[in-house]
Amino acid sequence: MTTPDSRTAGQRVKELRRAAGMSQSDLAAAMERSESWVSQVERGVQPVERLSILQSLADALGVSIRELRPDAPPAQSDPEPQPESNDLDGLRVALTGHPALSSLFDQPSSEPTPTLDEFREQIDKAWDLAHASSHAALSDLLVKLLPSIEGAVRSAPAGDRSELHSLRARAYQVAAASFTRQDEADAAWVAADRALQAAELAGQPLEVVASLFRMAHAFLRQRHVDQAEQAARSAVTVLAPRAESPTCPPEELSLLGAMNLVLAVINAREGNRAQTHEHIERARGIAARLGGDRNDFDTEFGPTNVEIHAVSTAVELGDAGLALEVAQQVDPSGLSPERQARFLLDVARAHAQRRHVGEAAAALLEAEALAPEQIHGHHLARDVIRELTQLSGRRIPDSLAALAERSAIT
């Protein structure tokens, strides 16, 4: 006879769902997941080990987390305080409304208009700040830069407008990328959409694809999986045939590889192992063809970033052993602090899945040293910090407790 404690998590989910009078589609909607994901959980195909997902399931079913997994640590009774502000709050406000309303009424700016070279320099600096996860400094820069370039493109000589539109697209792309990393997905979508329009006005089709790349990530963060997949797949459909030519430019190959990584992440979050590995292998092939790490359109695409995504998608699929095995072969030191910190965050998540509190905390602390704003504000980092403190019970390591305090998690 099957006792309550001998049931799998999937069996418990199925029984509790039925007891609540919910269909699989009802639970999927409550979880903001696909119906196929719920089905895989109930059949035991998709493992559910992370406390954050168990908590989301429990909340959707209206039960305690221990009804899903009896050995789960007790939940914290006090609600988690949220950071009082976001490093990109100023930029979010600047993005609101028309980007250059005064220019429509022929009201000249009181500030001198930067030259094309000065705009290029500022946008390059913006990307440097983004790659360093220096979001507060980035916000200060873009709050001034975006209105300035919006006004300039409307008053510039015709011969300069194409390049100004291209620079405008890059400026909004960096805003979109940073909003996504700071969990401001709605603002990321607005920024990515403006980047898309600017890129088309510039007559730069690859900048359009780069903007779609940022838009796909914004949709992913919003959990609008169908829209994220449409954005990525539309680009792959156009670029893949072009990549068959041996003379295909490396910039196009980089974007094609980056979009395959987006599709790998989408499939991993949906629990589709075969499709996830298929897109990782396609990206590996493209990266091998490029022959080294690149940073076309600030995607940092190359062999190292592919393996970082192999680690990340393995974690999403619950394959902690595979994630840690791949991670041992990765040297991310040649990539940006943001990429290095994200890699270490995924290593920490893999260790947390295996309940290796010390190893997970060490990876998080190393990531924090590289990109403190990213670790203190990223939802995945906050989830794993919370999970590690719960796993530690009353014996939380001092270093982990200090990290939780710095991240406003008590």
Summary of the structure (lengths in Angstrom):
residues: 410
radius of gyration: 22.5
end to end distance: 41.8
largest distance: 81.2
contacts: 1382
relative contact order: 0.08
helix: 72%
strand: 0%
